[in-house]
Amino acid sequence: MHAKIVLVNPPLGLKERYGNLAALGSAMPSLGLSWLAASCRGSGYTVAVIESSYGNVSPDAIVEYVVQRKIRYVGITAMTCGIYGASLLARKLKATDSGIRTLIGGAHITATAEETMRLFPEFDVGFIGEAEISLVEYLQTMDMGASLQNVKGIAYRIDGKIHITERRPFIEDLDSLPFPAWDLIPGFPNAYVPAAIRCRHLPAGHLVTSRGCPMKCSFCDRSVFGERYRFFSLEYTFAMIQKLCTAYGVKDVLFEDDSFTLHKKRVMSLCEMICGKGLRFSWSCLGRIDSIDAPMLRLMKTAGCWQIGFGIESGNAGILENADKKINLERIAQTLALTRAAKIHTKGFFILGLPGESSATIAETMRFADSAALDDISVSFATPFPGTVLFDQAHRFGAFTPTWEKMNLLSAVFVPKGLTKRQLEEYHSRFIRGFYFRPQVIADYLLRCSGDVKICMRILRGIFSFLRLLLIKKD
């Protein structure tokens, strides 16, 4: 009889991820766990998913759930800032029943396999990279009582010594994967909401239609999915969208691909398929500045696209060059203007504190954001995540405090030479305040509040939270 396994997105509240801007945060289920659950189920295993954000499930409640059902395996996913929360859950599980096998996966363990396994002996096995095949092979190997050395892409222990097996090749045929197991996500989709400024209607769902990114930005970790761009077929992608919309009533889809627009022909073909099949839903995506033109934007708008988020990072050419962005400010401004002309909202992602940053370059970035055709911005701090080029460079360019639980993009763990942490934090507040406290931006948000009532209420709560934060900062 196949063993039971539960996959857990561990307790990591909006406050921990977004700090004082928690009301503006996103609480969406893990797509990675959904695919893992589908793969396990497809191989005959009884599987459950626990999304701790749904119902505020505590570690103790998870332990009780596991013990009562005699579940043998618990798979946990964790970002860098959540690894301590994941380890706390694993410790509680092992303390209650040492026979429970605790598994850890995600970007952090992939980038720091040996260190993480050494620091957290409560993890029995770590999964490196894409884990859909590795997890199933691990379970099958355990069922047979065979050696784990032949399971690719894992870290495990024998007599206290850590062993790391050969890296598993990336999945070439993504269509070979089953659809995400949305039916195993408690309360999906109504219990989960993205950030208010990221969707037009509720309920909302999110999708990844490709894996891998060929760009080499210094601050980005590509260790899980690699640098080669792979994608699901148009038919598979459309079928996933159709199932979300028809079977689950999703009205807004967030495409979470690192660069959804990278393959222009594929995007346009998908848009034509959406229009041709008469599937109506609103959607947003992340776009690459130099992969977009006016005809593509017009077709995306017709197919329901209402917002594109662009990784701009800085308004200073030298900072962009140092970060290996391979885009220039002129092209950024042009693409933003084209996007707005197509009546698609623009969102710019900015990073403060990259190597070479100064008060002068931050001022340039603020001026650029104010002058560009941008409807929304997201401003984070440069965070040298394990596995990135920035992680290796950090100590050469400034002061880096590698405190994992604070590596959430909203804590200034890296401060470039010539600046202080306090200055960075003040610039962060000033940047956001200066952008959003402009008449045209305020007017746009008032217009947004005339749409979906639930979205309106989330926007208003976010605004009140933001105003309260500014008052606290002022005092």
N, C-alpha and C positions, 0 to 999 in steps of 0.2 A: 504494500500500500504506500502510495506516495506521501511524503511528509508534508505537513502544513507549513506555510511561510506567510509572514505578515511583513509588508513593506511600509515603512514609517517616514513621514516628513516630520521630524521631531519638533518639539515646542520651541519656537523662535518667534516671539511676538512682533507686531508692527513697531512697538516702542524700541525693541532691540535692533530692528533693521533700519528704521527711519527716524529714530530719536524723537525730537519735539515736533516733527512733521508727520507723525504716525497717521493722522487723519487724512493725509494725502497719499498714503501708501497703498500698495497693491497686495491683495490676499488671494492668489490664484493657486490651484493645486499643481503638484509637480507632474509635468509631462513625462519626465524621465521615469518616475515610478509607474505611471500608467502604461508605458511601453514594457517595462520590466514585468509588471503584473500580467499583461497580455501574453508575453512570451512564456512565463511560468505556467499559466493556465493552459496555453496551447500545447504544452508538453505533459499535461496530465496532473499538474500539481494544484492542490487546493490553496488558494491565495486570497489574502485580504489586504486592503490598503487603509492606513490610518493617516488622515491629514489633520495634524494637531490643531491647526487654526480653526477647523470646523468644530464648534462646541468647546473650544479652549481645553482640549484634552491634555491633562497633565502627565508627567512621566509616571507617576504612581498609578494613574488610571490605565496607562498603556501596559504597565507590568501586570496589573490585575487582569486585563483583557487577555494577555498572552498566557498567563499561568492557568486561568480558568479553562481555556480552550486547549491546553496542552500543546501549544505551538512550539515547534522545535527550532525554527529559524526565524530570526528577526533581521531584516535588511533595513538599514538606515541611510538616508542620503543627507549630506551636509556640505554647505558652503564653508569657507574658511571661518567666517564669523560665527558659524553655528557648530563648529567641531566640538567645542566644550559641552554644549548642550547635548550633542549626540553621545559623547562619552559618558555624561551623567546618566543618560537613559541606559546605556550598555552596562554600566556598573550596577545600577539598580536591578537590571534583569539577571546579571550573573550572581548578585548577592541573594536573590530570591531562589534561583535555580541554576546552578553551575552547568547544567546540561544544555541550557539554551545556547545556541550558536549565534553570536552577534556578528553581523556583516556590515561593513561600511563602504559606501560608494560615493561618487561625485567628483567634482573638480579638485577639491583639496587633497583627497587621498591619492588621486592620480598624479598630482604634481609633487607630493611629498610622501610617497608610500612608506619608505623605510623609517623616516622620522616620526610620522604619525603612528605607525605600528609600535615603535619603540616607546613613544610617550604615553600611549594609551593601550596598555596590555588587556584592557577589557574588550577590545575588538579582536575577534578570532580570525577574521578574514577581511582583507581589503580588496576591492575590485577596481582595477586600473583601466581607464578608458571606457569605451562602449561596453556595456555589461549584459546586454540581452542574451548573447550566446554563452558568455562565461558563467552567468548565474545558473542557467539551466544545466550546463555541464558540471558545475560544482555540485548541485543537488543530486544529479545522477551519479556522480562519482561517490558522494557520501552514501547514497543508497546501496551502492555496490561494495562499500567498504574498501575502495581502492585508494591508491596514492594520489594526492592532489598535485604532484609535480607535473602531471600531464595536462592540467587545466591551465590554459594560457590566460594571462592577464589578471593574475591574483597575487596577493601577498598573504602569507600564512606563517604559522609557527610550528616548529617541531622541537619539543623539549626546550622551549623558551627562545630558540633561535629563529630569526626572521628569514623566510625564504621568499624570493620574488621570482615568479615564473616569466617565461618569454612573453613579450607584449603581443596581444592578440591583434592580427591585422584588422583594419577598419572594414566594416560591413560594406561590400561593394553593391549588392542589390538591396537597397533599402525597402523595396516593395516586398521583399521576403518577410518583413516584419508584419505581425498582425496589427490591426488598428489599436490605438491606445484603449485601455480597458476603462472607458469613462463610466461604465455601469458599476464599477467597483469603488468609485470615489463617492464617499458619503455626501449626500446633499447636492450633488452636481446636477445642473450648473448654478442653481439659484443661490446656493450658500456661499458662492465665491464671487468676488468683485475686483476688477482691476482698479488702478488709480482712476479717479473721476475724470481726469483730463485725458485718459487713454481710450475711452469708449463713448459711443453715442447712445447706445441702447443696452438694456439689460433684459434677459440674462446674456452674459458674454462668455465666450470660450477662447482658448488660445491654441495655436498650432505651430509646429516647426515643420517646414516642408523641405528642408535641406540640412546637411551637416557639413561642417568644415568651413574654414575661411582662409583664402589664399593671401590675405593682407598680413602685414607684419608689424602692426602697431605695437609699440614697445610696452604698452600698459595692458595688453590683452593676453589672456592665457588660452592657448589653442590645444592644450595637451589632451583633452578628452576626445574631441572630434577631429583633430588634425588640421592640416593646412590645405588639403585638397578638397575642393568643393564637390560634394555629392548631393544628389537630390532625388526625392521620390518622383515617380512618373507623373505626368499631368493627370492621368486617369485615377491613379491612387490618391493624389492630392485632392482632386475634385470630389472623389468619393468620401474622403474624410470630412471635407467641408459640408457636403450634403448630409452626412449622418449627423453632424453637430446641429445643423439647422433643422432638419426634419424630425429626427428621433429625440433630440433634446431641447428643441425650441430655442436654440441660440440665435440671437438677433445681431450680435456684433462679434467679429472674430479678430483677435490680435495675432498677426503673424510675427512670431518671435525669432525668425531666422536672423543670424548675425547681419546678413546683408541680403534681404529678400529680393532686391532689384538687380543683383549682380549679373544674372543671366537674363538679358533683356528679352530675347525671343521667347523664353519660357514664361516670363511674367505676362507678356502680351497674349500668348496662346491661352494661358489660364484665364485671363480676363475675358477673352473671346468665348471660352467655354462657359464661364459663369453667365455671361450675357445671353449666349445661345440657348442655354438650358433654362433660362428664366429664374435663376436662383437669386433671391433678393435678400441682402443683408449688408450691413455697413462693416467696414473693416479698416484696419490700420496696419502699418508695417514699418520696418527699419530699412532705410535706403542708403545706398552708397552715392555720394555726391556726383561722381564722374560716370555713373551708369544710367543716367536719366536724361530724357529729352522730352520735348513738348508733345509729340504724337503718343508716346508711351504714357505720359501723364493724363492726357485726355481719355485714353482708353481705360486707365486705372480708375479715373473718376466715374466713368460710365458704369464700370463694374462694381461700384460701391465704395471705393477707397475714399476716406474722408481725412486721413492724417498720415503723414510720413515723418518719421523721426530720423534725423541725420546726426552722425557723429562729427561734430565740428571741432570740439575740444578747445581751440584757442583762436583768438583774433590776431595772433602774432605769427608771422611767417617762420621765424626762427624756431619757435616752440614746435610748430607743426613739423618742421624738417627734423628736429631732434627726436620727435616721437615716431618718425618714419610713417607719417600719415599719407604721404604722396598725393596730397591735394593742395591747391592754392586758394587764397582768399577770394580772388576774382571769380574762380569757378564756383566756389561755395555761394557767393552772392548771386551769381547768375542762376544756379539751380534752385535756390530758394525763391527767387523771383518767378521763375517758370512754374514752380509748384503752386505758388499762391495765385498766379494767373489762371491756373487750371482749376481754381476754387477748391484746392486741397490744403488743409491746415498743415503748417510746418512746425516741427518741434526740433530744437537744437540741443544736443548733449554737449556740455562743456565740462572741462576738467581744470581745476585750479591746483597749482603747485607742481606741475611737471618740471623736470630738470631744466634749469635756465630761467625759470619763472622769476619775476620781480614785480615790484609795485607798478612799474611802467608797463610791463607786458599785460598785467591784469587789467590795467586801465584801458589798454588797447582792446582787449577782449570784451570788456563791458561796452565800449563804444561801438564795436562791431555788432554785438548782439542787438543793441538799440537801433542801429541803422539798417540792419538786414531785415528781410521779409520773414520774420519769425512770429509765430503766434504763441508758442510756449517754449520754455527752456527747462532743462534739468542741469543742475550744477553739482558736481561731486568733487571730492578731493582726490588728488593723485594717490592711488593705493598700490604699492608694489606687491601684488599677489604672488604667491609661490608659482613658479612656472613661467613667469613673464621676464622679458628682457629688463624691465624696470626693476624687478626684484634684485637682479644681479648688479645693476648700476647704482642702486639707491644710495649706498654709503659713500660713493664718490661724489655725488651731487648734493648731498644734504644730510639731515639727521633723520634716521629711520628707526622707529620703534616697532618691531615686528610682533605686536601683541595681536594674536589671531582673532580674539573675540571682538576687537575694535576695528577689524578690517572690513568695514561695511560700506565704504565709499563716503560716509558722512562723518567720519572721524579723521582728523588730520594726523595720521600716523607717520607721514613723510613731510618734512619741511625743507624745501630747497634752501641752499645757502643764500644769505642776504635777507631772509624773511624769518618771522617768528610764527609760532603756532597761533598766537592771539591775532596777529595781523591776517593770517590766512582765514581764520574764522570770521573776522570782521569783514573782510572782502567778500566772503561767501554770502553773508547776510546782506551786505550792501548791493551786491550783484543782483540777487533775487528781488530785493526791495525796489531797486531802481528800475528793473525791467517791468515788474507787474504793476507798480504804482504809476502807470501812464494812462491817460484817458482812453486811448484806443484799445488798450488791452482790457481795461475794466469794462468798456462797452461790449467788447467781444464776449466776455464771460457772462455779462447780463443776457446777451442773446442766447448763449448756450443754455442758460437756466430756463429758457422758454420751451425746451424740448422735454425729454423724458423726466418725469417727476423724481424718480429715484436718483438719476444722475444729478439733477438739480440740487437735491438735498445733500448729496455727497460733496458737490462743489462748494455749497454754502458752509458745510462743516469744515472743509479744508481751508476756506477763506478765514473763518473765525479762528481756527487753529494757527494759521499763519500770522494773523493780526496779534494774537495773544503772544506768540513767540517774539514778534517785533517789540511788543511792549516790555516783555521780560528783558530783552537785550538792551532796550533803551534805559531801563532802570539800572 
